[in-house]
Amino acid sequence: MSSRNKKPLAPVKPAGLEMIFFYGCPHCSHRVPLLAPTQPAMAQCDACAQHFPIVPVDEKTLRFMKTMLANGRAGIDPDFM
């Protein structure tokens, strides 16, 4: 099939929503991204490879944000609808 016969793809809407939190590494100050940690844990810096404990985020707040943003659907740019 040639590229002329292919239909252009329509833009895809978000299928979900996740929140990334940044934690400052106490060893090198690098910002370490973590995907909504809801339990106390040890994080590892991707810059210096040192481990450090993190404070978890509130699960109720995460659920609230996901609900308010309709799990990502409410964050769509209206110009693309």
PyMOL Python script that loads the backbone (N, CA, C, O; Angstrom):
from pymol import cmd

cmd.read_pdbstr("""\
ATOM      1  N   MET A   1       0.848  -1.169   0.000  1.00  0.00           N
ATOM      2  CA  MET A   1       0.000   0.000   0.000  1.00  0.00           C
ATOM      3  C   MET A   1       0.899   1.240   0.000  1.00  0.00           C
ATOM      4  O   MET A   1       1.826   1.337   0.804  1.00  0.00           O
ATOM      5  N   SER A   2       0.628   2.167  -0.886  1.00  0.00           N
ATOM      6  CA  SER A   2       1.441   3.377  -0.957  1.00  0.00           C
ATOM      7  C   SER A   2       0.996   4.369   0.109  1.00  0.00           C
ATOM      8  O   SER A   2      -0.097   4.264   0.665  1.00  0.00           O
ATOM      9  N   SER A   3       1.862   5.325   0.378  1.00  0.00           N
ATOM     10  CA  SER A   3       1.542   6.313   1.411  1.00  0.00           C
ATOM     11  C   SER A   3       0.428   7.248   0.954  1.00  0.00           C
ATOM     12  O   SER A   3      -0.195   7.909   1.785  1.00  0.00           O
ATOM     13  N   ARG A   4       0.160   7.319  -0.361  1.00  0.00           N
ATOM     14  CA  ARG A   4      -0.923   8.165  -0.867  1.00  0.00           C
ATOM     15  C   ARG A   4      -2.297   7.598  -0.518  1.00  0.00           C
ATOM     16  O   ARG A   4      -3.260   8.352  -0.380  1.00  0.00           O
ATOM     17  N   ASN A   5      -2.392   6.290  -0.376  1.00  0.00           N
ATOM     18  CA  ASN A   5      -3.672   5.650  -0.106  1.00  0.00           C
ATOM     19  C   ASN A   5      -4.022   5.607   1.381  1.00  0.00           C
ATOM     20  O   ASN A   5      -5.152   5.270   1.735  1.00  0.00           O
ATOM     21  N   LYS A   6      -3.095   5.935   2.232  1.00  0.00           N
ATOM     22  CA  LYS A   6      -3.357   5.890   3.676  1.00  0.00           C
ATOM     23  C   LYS A   6      -4.125   7.129   4.115  1.00  0.00           C
ATOM     24  O   LYS A   6      -3.826   8.246   3.693  1.00  0.00           O
ATOM     25  N   LYS A   7      -5.126   6.911   4.975  1.00  0.00           N
ATOM     26  CA  LYS A   7      -5.864   8.032   5.534  1.00  0.00           C
ATOM     27  C   LYS A   7      -5.023   8.661   6.642  1.00  0.00           C
ATOM     28  O   LYS A   7      -4.342   7.946   7.378  1.00  0.00           O
ATOM     29  N   PRO A   8      -5.060   9.989   6.770  1.00  0.00           N
ATOM     30  CA  PRO A   8      -4.323  10.609   7.878  1.00  0.00           C
ATOM     31  C   PRO A   8      -4.948  10.207   9.211  1.00  0.00           C
ATOM     32  O   PRO A   8      -6.164  10.049   9.321  1.00  0.00           O
ATOM     33  N   LEU A   9      -4.112  10.047  10.197  1.00  0.00           N
ATOM     34  CA  LEU A   9      -4.589   9.682  11.529  1.00  0.00           C
ATOM     35  C   LEU A   9      -5.231  10.884  12.204  1.00  0.00           C
ATOM     36  O   LEU A   9      -4.720  12.001  12.125  1.00  0.00           O
ATOM     37  N   ALA A  10      -6.340  10.648  12.860  1.00  0.00           N
ATOM     38  CA  ALA A  10      -6.993  11.696  13.643  1.00  0.00           C
ATOM     39  C   ALA A  10      -6.259  11.827  14.974  1.00  0.00           C
ATOM     40  O   ALA A  10      -5.729  10.840  15.484  1.00  0.00           O
ATOM     41  N   PRO A  11      -6.221  13.033  15.546  1.00  0.00           N
ATOM     42  CA  PRO A  11      -5.588  13.193  16.859  1.00  0.00           C
ATOM     43  C   PRO A  11      -6.261  12.293  17.895  1.00  0.00           C
ATOM     44  O   PRO A  11      -7.476  12.099  17.872  1.00  0.00           O
ATOM     45  N   VAL A  12      -5.465  11.758  18.787  1.00  0.00           N
ATOM     46  CA  VAL A  12      -5.951  10.834  19.813  1.00  0.00           C
ATOM     47  C   VAL A  12      -6.148  11.587  21.124  1.00  0.00           C
ATOM     48  O   VAL A  12      -5.291  12.367  21.539  1.00  0.00           O
ATOM     49  N   LYS A  13      -7.281  11.346  21.767  1.00  0.00           N
ATOM     50  CA  LYS A  13      -7.578  11.979  23.055  1.00  0.00           C
ATOM     51  C   LYS A  13      -6.852  11.235  24.173  1.00  0.00           C
ATOM     52  O   LYS A  13      -6.503  10.066  24.008  1.00  0.00           O
ATOM     53  N   PRO A  14      -6.619  11.899  25.312  1.00  0.00           N
ATOM     54  CA  PRO A  14      -5.979  11.218  26.442  1.00  0.00           C
ATOM     55  C   PRO A  14      -6.807  10.016  26.900  1.00  0.00           C
ATOM     56  O   PRO A  14      -8.036  10.066  26.934  1.00  0.00           O
ATOM     57  N   ALA A  15      -6.112   8.949  27.247  1.00  0.00           N
ATOM     58  CA  ALA A  15      -6.775   7.733  27.720  1.00  0.00           C
ATOM     59  C   ALA A  15      -6.764   7.640  29.237  1.00  0.00           C
ATOM     60  O   ALA A  15      -7.370   6.732  29.806  1.00  0.00           O
ATOM     61  N   GLY A  16      -6.087   8.560  29.894  1.00  0.00           N
ATOM     62  CA  GLY A  16      -6.006   8.545  31.346  1.00  0.00           C
ATOM     63  C   GLY A  16      -5.154   9.697  31.833  1.00  0.00           C
ATOM     64  O   GLY A  16      -4.659  10.502  31.043  1.00  0.00           O
ATOM     65  N   LEU A  17      -4.990   9.766  33.135  1.00  0.00           N
ATOM     66  CA  LEU A  17      -4.237  10.851  33.749  1.00  0.00           C
ATOM     67  C   LEU A  17      -3.417  10.300  34.896  1.00  0.00           C
ATOM     68  O   LEU A  17      -3.929   9.543  35.721  1.00  0.00           O
ATOM     69  N   GLU A  18      -2.167  10.666  34.953  1.00  0.00           N
ATOM     70  CA  GLU A  18      -1.299  10.355  36.087  1.00  0.00           C
ATOM     71  C   GLU A  18      -0.595  11.642  36.485  1.00  0.00           C
ATOM     72  O   GLU A  18      -0.411  12.540  35.663  1.00  0.00           O
ATOM     73  N   MET A  19      -0.207  11.725  37.739  1.00  0.00           N
ATOM     74  CA  MET A  19       0.490  12.917  38.217  1.00  0.00           C
ATOM     75  C   MET A  19       1.920  12.558  38.589  1.00  0.00           C
ATOM     76  O   MET A  19       2.181  11.557  39.256  1.00  0.00           O
ATOM     77  N   ILE A  20       2.824  13.394  38.144  1.00  0.00           N
ATOM     78  CA  ILE A  20       4.243  13.212  38.450  1.00  0.00           C
ATOM     79  C   ILE A  20       4.631  14.253  39.492  1.00  0.00           C
ATOM     80  O   ILE A  20       4.331  15.438  39.345  1.00  0.00           O
ATOM     81  N   PHE A  21       5.296  13.801  40.537  1.00  0.00           N
ATOM     82  CA  PHE A  21       5.786  14.686  41.590  1.00  0.00           C
ATOM     83  C   PHE A  21       7.303  14.704  41.524  1.00  0.00           C
ATOM     84  O   PHE A  21       7.937  13.678  41.278  1.00  0.00           O
ATOM     85  N   PHE A  22       7.881  15.879  41.746  1.00  0.00           N
ATOM     86  CA  PHE A  22       9.334  16.026  41.727  1.00  0.00           C
ATOM     87  C   PHE A  22       9.848  16.159  43.153  1.00  0.00           C
ATOM     88  O   PHE A  22       9.341  16.959  43.940  1.00  0.00           O
ATOM     89  N   TYR A  23      10.853  15.371  43.470  1.00  0.00           N
ATOM     90  CA  TYR A  23      11.497  15.396  44.784  1.00  0.00           C
ATOM     91  C   TYR A  23      12.943  15.825  44.592  1.00  0.00           C
ATOM     92  O   TYR A  23      13.653  15.280  43.748  1.00  0.00           O
ATOM     93  N   GLY A  24      13.374  16.800  45.375  1.00  0.00           N
ATOM     94  CA  GLY A  24      14.761  17.254  45.301  1.00  0.00           C
ATOM     95  C   GLY A  24      15.689  16.271  45.992  1.00  0.00           C
ATOM     96  O   GLY A  24      15.495  15.950  47.165  1.00  0.00           O
ATOM     97  N   CYS A  25      16.687  15.794  45.278  1.00  0.00           N
ATOM     98  CA  CYS A  25      17.658  14.870  45.866  1.00  0.00           C
ATOM     99  C   CYS A  25      18.464  15.622  46.929  1.00  0.00           C
ATOM    100  O   CYS A  25      19.033  16.673  46.634  1.00  0.00           O
ATOM    101  N   PRO A  26      18.521  15.105  48.154  1.00  0.00           N
ATOM    102  CA  PRO A  26      19.273  15.791  49.209  1.00  0.00           C
ATOM    103  C   PRO A  26      20.786  15.695  49.018  1.00  0.00           C
ATOM    104  O   PRO A  26      21.542  16.393  49.694  1.00  0.00           O
ATOM    105  N   HIS A  27      21.227  14.841  48.109  1.00  0.00           N
ATOM    106  CA  HIS A  27      22.659  14.651  47.880  1.00  0.00           C
ATOM    107  C   HIS A  27      23.201  15.572  46.787  1.00  0.00           C
ATOM    108  O   HIS A  27      24.305  16.102  46.911  1.00  0.00           O
ATOM    109  N   CYS A  28      22.416  15.763  45.704  1.00  0.00           N
ATOM    110  CA  CYS A  28      22.936  16.554  44.579  1.00  0.00           C
ATOM    111  C   CYS A  28      21.962  17.632  44.101  1.00  0.00           C
ATOM    112  O   CYS A  28      22.281  18.371  43.170  1.00  0.00           O
ATOM    113  N   SER A  29      20.792  17.736  44.713  1.00  0.00           N
ATOM    114  CA  SER A  29      19.756  18.728  44.392  1.00  0.00           C
ATOM    115  C   SER A  29      19.049  18.493  43.057  1.00  0.00           C
ATOM    116  O   SER A  29      18.269  19.338  42.618  1.00  0.00           O
ATOM    117  N   HIS A  30      19.307  17.370  42.413  1.00  0.00           N
ATOM    118  CA  HIS A  30      18.621  17.047  41.159  1.00  0.00           C
ATOM    119  C   HIS A  30      17.141  16.793  41.448  1.00  0.00           C
ATOM    120  O   HIS A  30      16.804  16.215  42.481  1.00  0.00           O
ATOM    121  N   ARG A  31      16.263  17.216  40.551  1.00  0.00           N
ATOM    122  CA  ARG A  31      14.819  16.974  40.703  1.00  0.00           C
ATOM    123  C   ARG A  31      14.495  15.581  40.180  1.00  0.00           C
ATOM    124  O   ARG A  31      14.658  15.302  38.992  1.00  0.00           O
ATOM    125  N   VAL A  32      14.036  14.711  41.069  1.00  0.00           N
ATOM    126  CA  VAL A  32      13.740  13.320  40.723  1.00  0.00           C
ATOM    127  C   VAL A  32      12.231  13.179  40.503  1.00  0.00           C
ATOM    128  O   VAL A  32      11.456  13.406  41.433  1.00  0.00           O
ATOM    129  N   PRO A  33      11.797  12.806  39.286  1.00  0.00           N
ATOM    130  CA  PRO A  33      10.369  12.642  39.028  1.00  0.00           C
ATOM    131  C   PRO A  33       9.870  11.283  39.503  1.00  0.00           C
ATOM    132  O   PRO A  33      10.477  10.253  39.213  1.00  0.00           O
ATOM    133  N   LEU A  34       8.756  11.291  40.235  1.00  0.00           N
ATOM    134  CA  LEU A  34       8.137  10.044  40.693  1.00  0.00           C
ATOM    135  C   LEU A  34       6.650  10.092  40.370  1.00  0.00           C
ATOM    136  O   LEU A  34       6.011  11.139  40.484  1.00  0.00           O
ATOM    137  N   LEU A  35       6.115   8.962  39.971  1.00  0.00           N
ATOM    138  CA  LEU A  35       4.718   8.860  39.582  1.00  0.00           C
ATOM    139  C   LEU A  35       3.844   8.685  40.824  1.00  0.00           C
ATOM    140  O   LEU A  35       3.642   7.565  41.292  1.00  0.00           O
ATOM    141  N   ALA A  36       3.333   9.784  41.349  1.00  0.00           N
ATOM    142  CA  ALA A  36       2.385   9.826  42.469  1.00  0.00           C
ATOM    143  C   ALA A  36       2.620   8.767  43.543  1.00  0.00           C
ATOM    144  O   ALA A  36       1.801   7.860  43.695  1.00  0.00           O
ATOM    145  N   PRO A  37       3.714   8.860  44.286  1.00  0.00           N
ATOM    146  CA  PRO A  37       3.967   7.854  45.328  1.00  0.00           C
ATOM    147  C   PRO A  37       3.022   8.044  46.515  1.00  0.00           C
ATOM    148  O   PRO A  37       3.069   9.075  47.185  1.00  0.00           O
ATOM    149  N   THR A  38       2.168   7.057  46.775  1.00  0.00           N
ATOM    150  CA  THR A  38       1.185   7.171  47.858  1.00  0.00           C
ATOM    151  C   THR A  38       1.605   6.416  49.116  1.00  0.00           C
ATOM    152  O   THR A  38       0.859   6.380  50.094  1.00  0.00           O
ATOM    153  N   GLN A  39       2.777   5.822  49.099  1.00  0.00           N
ATOM    154  CA  GLN A  39       3.309   5.102  50.259  1.00  0.00           C
ATOM    155  C   GLN A  39       4.702   5.639  50.577  1.00  0.00           C
ATOM    156  O   GLN A  39       5.428   6.037  49.666  1.00  0.00           O
ATOM    157  N   PRO A  40       5.092   5.658  51.861  1.00  0.00           N
ATOM    158  CA  PRO A  40       6.476   6.024  52.179  1.00  0.00           C
ATOM    159  C   PRO A  40       7.417   5.049  51.465  1.00  0.00           C
ATOM    160  O   PRO A  40       7.166   3.845  51.424  1.00  0.00           O
ATOM    161  N   ALA A  41       8.480   5.578  50.917  1.00  0.00           N
ATOM    162  CA  ALA A  41       9.396   4.730  50.145  1.00  0.00           C
ATOM    163  C   ALA A  41      10.773   5.373  50.088  1.00  0.00           C
ATOM    164  O   ALA A  41      10.977   6.501  50.535  1.00  0.00           O
ATOM    165  N   MET A  42      11.703   4.627  49.529  1.00  0.00           N
ATOM    166  CA  MET A  42      13.039   5.139  49.241  1.00  0.00           C
ATOM    167  C   MET A  42      13.103   5.403  47.741  1.00  0.00           C
ATOM    168  O   MET A  42      12.779   4.530  46.935  1.00  0.00           O
ATOM    169  N   ALA A  43      13.515   6.593  47.378  1.00  0.00           N
ATOM    170  CA  ALA A  43      13.686   6.941  45.966  1.00  0.00           C
ATOM    171  C   ALA A  43      15.165   6.877  45.625  1.00  0.00           C
ATOM    172  O   ALA A  43      16.023   7.003  46.499  1.00  0.00           O
ATOM    173  N   GLN A  44      15.451   6.682  44.354  1.00  0.00           N
ATOM    174  CA  GLN A  44      16.838   6.692  43.899  1.00  0.00           C
ATOM    175  C   GLN A  44      16.997   7.802  42.876  1.00  0.00           C
ATOM    176  O   GLN A  44      16.245   7.880  41.904  1.00  0.00           O
ATOM    177  N   CYS A  45      17.963   8.643  43.098  1.00  0.00           N
ATOM    178  CA  CYS A  45      18.244   9.749  42.196  1.00  0.00           C
ATOM    179  C   CYS A  45      18.798   9.200  40.883  1.00  0.00           C
ATOM    180  O   CYS A  45      19.702   8.365  40.884  1.00  0.00           O
ATOM    181  N   ASP A  46      18.254   9.670  39.772  1.00  0.00           N
ATOM    182  CA  ASP A  46      18.743   9.217  38.476  1.00  0.00           C
ATOM    183  C   ASP A  46      20.000   9.963  38.034  1.00  0.00           C
ATOM    184  O   ASP A  46      20.573   9.644  36.993  1.00  0.00           O
ATOM    185  N   ALA A  47      20.431  10.948  38.811  1.00  0.00           N
ATOM    186  CA  ALA A  47      21.659  11.673  38.486  1.00  0.00           C
ATOM    187  C   ALA A  47      22.859  11.150  39.279  1.00  0.00           C
ATOM    188  O   ALA A  47      23.917  10.898  38.703  1.00  0.00           O
ATOM    189  N   CYS A  48      22.701  10.985  40.605  1.00  0.00           N
ATOM    190  CA  CYS A  48      23.839  10.569  41.435  1.00  0.00           C
ATOM    191  C   CYS A  48      23.701   9.144  41.971  1.00  0.00           C
ATOM    192  O   CYS A  48      24.629   8.632  42.598  1.00  0.00           O
ATOM    193  N   ALA A  49      22.559   8.498  41.734  1.00  0.00           N
ATOM    194  CA  ALA A  49      22.281   7.113  42.138  1.00  0.00           C
ATOM    195  C   ALA A  49      22.157   6.911  43.649  1.00  0.00           C
ATOM    196  O   ALA A  49      22.109   5.771  44.111  1.00  0.00           O
ATOM    197  N   GLN A  50      22.105   7.984  44.419  1.00  0.00           N
ATOM    198  CA  GLN A  50      21.932   7.870  45.866  1.00  0.00           C
ATOM    199  C   GLN A  50      20.452   7.646  46.197  1.00  0.00           C
ATOM    200  O   GLN A  50      19.568   8.095  45.468  1.00  0.00           O
ATOM    201  N   HIS A  51      20.201   6.949  47.297  1.00  0.00           N
ATOM    202  CA  HIS A  51      18.845   6.691  47.769  1.00  0.00           C
ATOM    203  C   HIS A  51      18.482   7.693  48.861  1.00  0.00           C
ATOM    204  O   HIS A  51      19.347   8.151  49.607  1.00  0.00           O
ATOM    205  N   PHE A  52      17.191   8.029  48.948  1.00  0.00           N
ATOM    206  CA  PHE A  52      16.711   8.921  50.001  1.00  0.00           C
ATOM    207  C   PHE A  52      15.226   8.652  50.246  1.00  0.00           C
ATOM    208  O   PHE A  52      14.503   8.266  49.328  1.00  0.00           O
ATOM    209  N   PRO A  53      14.770   8.855  51.491  1.00  0.00           N
ATOM    210  CA  PRO A  53      13.356   8.620  51.804  1.00  0.00           C
ATOM    211  C   PRO A  53      12.484   9.768  51.291  1.00  0.00           C
ATOM    212  O   PRO A  53      12.913  10.921  51.254  1.00  0.00           O
ATOM    213  N   ILE A  54      11.258   9.431  50.898  1.00  0.00           N
ATOM    214  CA  ILE A  54      10.334  10.454  50.401  1.00  0.00           C
ATOM    215  C   ILE A  54       9.066  10.485  51.252  1.00  0.00           C
ATOM    216  O   ILE A  54       8.696   9.494  51.881  1.00  0.00           O
ATOM    217  N   VAL A  55       8.424  11.625  51.254  1.00  0.00           N
ATOM    218  CA  VAL A  55       7.124  11.803  51.892  1.00  0.00           C
ATOM    219  C   VAL A  55       6.072  11.462  50.837  1.00  0.00           C
ATOM    220  O   VAL A  55       6.119  12.005  49.734  1.00  0.00           O
ATOM    221  N   PRO A  56       5.124  10.574  51.150  1.00  0.00           N
ATOM    222  CA  PRO A  56       4.110  10.212  50.153  1.00  0.00           C
ATOM    223  C   PRO A  56       3.108  11.345  49.920  1.00  0.00           C
ATOM    224  O   PRO A  56       2.971  12.254  50.738  1.00  0.00           O
ATOM    225  N   VAL A  57       2.417  11.267  48.791  1.00  0.00           N
ATOM    226  CA  VAL A  57       1.363  12.233  48.485  1.00  0.00           C
ATOM    227  C   VAL A  57       0.024  11.667  48.956  1.00  0.00           C
ATOM    228  O   VAL A  57      -0.127  10.457  49.126  1.00  0.00           O
ATOM    229  N   ASP A  58      -0.928  12.546  49.159  1.00  0.00           N
ATOM    230  CA  ASP A  58      -2.243  12.161  49.675  1.00  0.00           C
ATOM    231  C   ASP A  58      -3.086  11.522  48.570  1.00  0.00           C
ATOM    232  O   ASP A  58      -3.352  12.145  47.542  1.00  0.00           O
ATOM    233  N   GLU A  59      -3.496  10.289  48.792  1.00  0.00           N
ATOM    234  CA  GLU A  59      -4.277   9.556  47.792  1.00  0.00           C
ATOM    235  C   GLU A  59      -5.634  10.208  47.528  1.00  0.00           C
ATOM    236  O   GLU A  59      -6.131  10.162  46.403  1.00  0.00           O
ATOM    237  N   LYS A  60      -6.235  10.811  48.548  1.00  0.00           N
ATOM    238  CA  LYS A  60      -7.519  11.497  48.364  1.00  0.00           C
ATOM    239  C   LYS A  60      -7.361  12.693  47.427  1.00  0.00           C
ATOM    240  O   LYS A  60      -8.232  12.956  46.597  1.00  0.00           O
ATOM    241  N   THR A  61      -6.258  13.408  47.562  1.00  0.00           N
ATOM    242  CA  THR A  61      -6.004  14.545  46.681  1.00  0.00           C
ATOM    243  C   THR A  61      -5.819  14.080  45.243  1.00  0.00           C
ATOM    244  O   THR A  61      -6.307  14.723  44.313  1.00  0.00           O
ATOM    245  N   LEU A  62      -5.117  12.966  45.058  1.00  0.00           N
ATOM    246  CA  LEU A  62      -4.935  12.427  43.705  1.00  0.00           C
ATOM    247  C   LEU A  62      -6.280  12.054  43.087  1.00  0.00           C
ATOM    248  O   LEU A  62      -6.546  12.381  41.930  1.00  0.00           O
ATOM    249  N   ARG A  63      -7.122  11.374  43.852  1.00  0.00           N
ATOM    250  CA  ARG A  63      -8.446  10.995  43.340  1.00  0.00           C
ATOM    251  C   ARG A  63      -9.272  12.235  42.997  1.00  0.00           C
ATOM    252  O   ARG A  63      -9.979  12.257  41.990  1.00  0.00           O
ATOM    253  N   PHE A  64      -9.178  13.272  43.845  1.00  0.00           N
ATOM    254  CA  PHE A  64      -9.897  14.521  43.589  1.00  0.00           C
ATOM    255  C   PHE A  64      -9.444  15.143  42.270  1.00  0.00           C
ATOM    256  O   PHE A  64     -10.275  15.540  41.453  1.00  0.00           O
ATOM    257  N   MET A  65      -8.130  15.231  42.061  1.00  0.00           N
ATOM    258  CA  MET A  65      -7.602  15.832  40.829  1.00  0.00           C
ATOM    259  C   MET A  65      -8.026  15.031  39.599  1.00  0.00           C
ATOM    260  O   MET A  65      -8.402  15.606  38.577  1.00  0.00           O
ATOM    261  N   LYS A  66      -7.963  13.719  39.699  1.00  0.00           N
ATOM    262  CA  LYS A  66      -8.380  12.885  38.565  1.00  0.00           C
ATOM    263  C   LYS A  66      -9.872  13.053  38.289  1.00  0.00           C
ATOM    264  O   LYS A  66     -10.292  13.074  37.132  1.00  0.00           O
ATOM    265  N   THR A  67     -10.673  13.171  39.349  1.00  0.00           N
ATOM    266  CA  THR A  67     -12.111  13.375  39.181  1.00  0.00           C
ATOM    267  C   THR A  67     -12.392  14.734  38.553  1.00  0.00           C
ATOM    268  O   THR A  67     -13.192  14.833  37.623  1.00  0.00           O
ATOM    269  N   MET A  68     -11.743  15.781  39.052  1.00  0.00           N
ATOM    270  CA  MET A  68     -11.964  17.131  38.533  1.00  0.00           C
ATOM    271  C   MET A  68     -11.550  17.249  37.069  1.00  0.00           C
ATOM    272  O   MET A  68     -12.156  18.006  36.311  1.00  0.00           O
ATOM    273  N   LEU A  69     -10.533  16.512  36.674  1.00  0.00           N
ATOM    274  CA  LEU A  69     -10.069  16.557  35.283  1.00  0.00           C
ATOM    275  C   LEU A  69     -10.648  15.418  34.446  1.00  0.00           C
ATOM    276  O   LEU A  69     -10.182  15.165  33.335  1.00  0.00           O
ATOM    277  N   ALA A  70     -11.656  14.735  34.972  1.00  0.00           N
ATOM    278  CA  ALA A  70     -12.326  13.633  34.264  1.00  0.00           C
ATOM    279  C   ALA A  70     -11.302  12.647  33.721  1.00  0.00           C
ATOM    280  O   ALA A  70     -11.385  12.208  32.574  1.00  0.00           O
ATOM    281  N   ASN A  71     -10.335  12.309  34.566  1.00  0.00           N
ATOM    282  CA  ASN A  71      -9.257  11.377  34.217  1.00  0.00           C
ATOM    283  C   ASN A  71      -8.524  11.798  32.946  1.00  0.00           C
ATOM    284  O   ASN A  71      -8.093  10.956  32.158  1.00  0.00           O
ATOM    285  N   GLY A  72      -8.387  13.115  32.754  1.00  0.00           N
ATOM    286  CA  GLY A  72      -7.635  13.656  31.631  1.00  0.00           C
ATOM    287  C   GLY A  72      -8.506  14.246  30.535  1.00  0.00           C
ATOM    288  O   GLY A  72      -8.041  15.087  29.766  1.00  0.00           O
ATOM    289  N   ARG A  73      -9.744  13.825  30.452  1.00  0.00           N
ATOM    290  CA  ARG A  73     -10.608  14.289  29.362  1.00  0.00           C
ATOM    291  C   ARG A  73     -10.930  15.781  29.474  1.00  0.00           C
ATOM    292  O   ARG A  73     -11.109  16.438  28.448  1.00  0.00           O
ATOM    293  N   ALA A  74     -11.010  16.334  30.684  1.00  0.00           N
ATOM    294  CA  ALA A  74     -11.336  17.747  30.866  1.00  0.00           C
ATOM    295  C   ALA A  74     -10.149  18.653  30.562  1.00  0.00           C
ATOM    296  O   ALA A  74     -10.310  19.871  30.477  1.00  0.00           O
ATOM    297  N   GLY A  75      -8.968  18.081  30.398  1.00  0.00           N
ATOM    298  CA  GLY A  75      -7.788  18.878  30.100  1.00  0.00           C
ATOM    299  C   GLY A  75      -7.517  19.043  28.618  1.00  0.00           C
ATOM    300  O   GLY A  75      -6.500  19.624  28.239  1.00  0.00           O
ATOM    301  N   ILE A  76      -8.405  18.545  27.775  1.00  0.00           N
ATOM    302  CA  ILE A  76      -8.215  18.623  26.325  1.00  0.00           C
ATOM    303  C   ILE A  76      -8.382  20.064  25.855  1.00  0.00           C
ATOM    304  O   ILE A  76      -9.275  20.775  26.315  1.00  0.00           O
ATOM    305  N   ASP A  77      -7.525  20.485  24.946  1.00  0.00           N
ATOM    306  CA  ASP A  77      -7.612  21.814  24.339  1.00  0.00           C
ATOM    307  C   ASP A  77      -8.915  21.899  23.538  1.00  0.00           C
ATOM    308  O   ASP A  77      -9.108  21.110  22.612  1.00  0.00           O
ATOM    309  N   PRO A  78      -9.814  22.832  23.867  1.00  0.00           N
ATOM    310  CA  PRO A  78     -11.103  22.904  23.164  1.00  0.00           C
ATOM    311  C   PRO A  78     -10.970  23.201  21.674  1.00  0.00           C
ATOM    312  O   PRO A  78     -11.897  22.920  20.914  1.00  0.00           O
ATOM    313  N   ASP A  79      -9.853  23.757  21.240  1.00  0.00           N
ATOM    314  CA  ASP A  79      -9.659  24.035  19.818  1.00  0.00           C
ATOM    315  C   ASP A  79      -9.525  22.762  18.997  1.00  0.00           C
ATOM    316  O   ASP A  79      -9.661  22.803  17.774  1.00  0.00           O
ATOM    317  N   PHE A  80      -9.259  21.628  19.647  1.00  0.00           N
ATOM    318  CA  PHE A  80      -9.108  20.366  18.939  1.00  0.00           C
ATOM    319  C   PHE A  80     -10.373  19.515  18.996  1.00  0.00           C
ATOM    320  O   PHE A  80     -10.383  18.384  18.510  1.00  0.00           O
ATOM    321  N   MET A  81     -11.426  20.048  19.579  1.00  0.00           N
ATOM    322  CA  MET A  81     -12.673  19.267  19.704  1.00  0.00           C
ATOM    323  C   MET A  81     -13.594  19.552  18.553  1.00  0.00           C
ATOM    324  O   MET A  81     -14.688  18.991  18.483  1.00  0.00           O
TER     325      MET A  81
END
""", "prot")
cmd.dss("prot")
cmd.show_as("cartoon", "prot")
cmd.util.cbc("prot")
cmd.orient("prot")
